[in-house]
């Protein structure tokens, strides 16, 4: 499946929060993300990602292992995504390291997630703050097969517009790159 996603910088977080709360109940979660790569950077070289994310939520803590392939849509950065829940976070990290991958960056994201239906699709809207990065971001995504990426992105763009997000607010900036840049300062 392809994660058809658009991300935007948010200039009025309180207004957006109100609009999101009108659509669905938000769930606050903290993500602890660790990204891995081969020692030679082979995953990055082919625009792939390997991540272990532990999610701390109000009712549970869960860990997911995610592999993202190369972009299928340059404008949005949408990628194929394969994700599975793992029972033991420490074991998942040990397995990935045992396979020869090394952690390249780890950071925390403070999120508020909203799941709702729009345009006949299940959408996930995530309001994001990364403590090491200035600003608030909104990600809106839906999962589709490769033949429906363009239509799904059009639907995501309409949802963003309804939420008060303009096209000029869209960004392809990656949190990993922003955190790396901040840590170099």
VENNORCOR-V523889 format. One record per residue. N is the residue number from 1. RES is the residue in three letters. PSI is psi in whole degrees, 0 to 359 (none if undefined). Layout:
# VENNORCOR-V523889
N_RES_PSI, N_RES_PSI
This chain:
# VENNORCOR-V523889
1_UNK_151, 2_UNK_133, 3_UNK_97, 4_UNK_108, 5_UNK_143, 6_UNK_145, 7_UNK_142, 8_UNK_152, 9_UNK_140, 10_UNK_127, 11_UNK_339, 12_UNK_75, 13_UNK_323, 14_UNK_318, 15_UNK_317, 16_UNK_318, 17_UNK_317, 18_UNK_315, 19_UNK_320, 20_UNK_318, 21_UNK_335, 22_UNK_336, 23_UNK_322, 24_UNK_168, 25_UNK_128, 26_UNK_144, 27_UNK_116, 28_UNK_133, 29_UNK_152, 30_UNK_127, 31_UNK_131, 32_UNK_106, 33_UNK_134, 34_UNK_122, 35_UNK_138, 36_UNK_158, 37_UNK_165, 38_UNK_158, 39_UNK_329, 40_UNK_6, 41_UNK_24, 42_UNK_322, 43_UNK_311, 44_UNK_320, 45_UNK_331, 46_UNK_18, 47_UNK_33, 48_UNK_160, 49_UNK_143, 50_UNK_121, 51_UNK_143, 52_UNK_126, 53_UNK_126, 54_UNK_127, 55_UNK_121, 56_UNK_109, 57_UNK_177, 58_UNK_336, 59_UNK_344, 60_UNK_163, 61_UNK_132, 62_UNK_156, 63_UNK_137, 64_UNK_143, 65_UNK_129, 66_UNK_136, 67_UNK_129, 68_UNK_130, 69_UNK_187, 70_UNK_153, 71_UNK_140, 72_UNK_350, 73_UNK_109, 74_UNK_318, 75_UNK_322, 76_UNK_336, 77_UNK_12, 78_UNK_141, 79_UNK_156, 80_UNK_141, 81_UNK_134, 82_UNK_125, 83_UNK_142, 84_UNK_145, 85_UNK_140, 86_UNK_147, 87_UNK_328, 88_UNK_108, 89_UNK_316, 90_UNK_320, 91_UNK_320, 92_UNK_315, 93_UNK_318, 94_UNK_320, 95_UNK_312, 96_UNK_316, 97_UNK_320, 98_UNK_332, 99_UNK_0, 100_UNK_2, 101_UNK_149, 102_UNK_146, 103_UNK_132, 104_UNK_334, 105_UNK_145, 106_UNK_141, 107_UNK_173, 108_UNK_143, 109_UNK_133, 110_UNK_117, 111_UNK_155, 112_UNK_115, 113_UNK_138, 114_UNK_123, 115_UNK_130, 116_UNK_167, 117_UNK_137, 118_UNK_139, 119_UNK_32, 120_UNK_11, 121_UNK_151, 122_UNK_128, 123_UNK_149, 124_UNK_120, 125_UNK_129, 126_UNK_120, 127_UNK_125, 128_UNK_137, 129_UNK_130, 130_UNK_116, 131_UNK_329, 132_UNK_357, 133_UNK_136, 134_UNK_138, 135_UNK_173, 136_UNK_144, 137_UNK_156, 138_UNK_129, 139_UNK_132, 140_UNK_129, 141_UNK_160, 142_UNK_155, 143_UNK_133, 144_UNK_167, 145_UNK_168, 146_UNK_332, 147_UNK_349, 148_UNK_15, 149_UNK_312, 150_UNK_315, 151_UNK_320, 152_UNK_318, 153_UNK_326, 154_UNK_320, 155_UNK_318, 156_UNK_318, 157_UNK_321, 158_UNK_319, 159_UNK_316, 160_UNK_316, 161_UNK_318, 162_UNK_332, 163_UNK_2, 164_UNK_16, 165_UNK_123, 166_UNK_157, 167_UNK_324, 168_UNK_349, 169_UNK_348, 170_UNK_145, 171_UNK_149, 172_UNK_3, 173_UNK_132, 174_UNK_142, 175_UNK_322, 176_UNK_315, 177_UNK_319, 178_UNK_319, 179_UNK_317, 180_UNK_315, 181_UNK_317, 182_UNK_321, 183_UNK_339, 184_UNK_341, 185_UNK_none
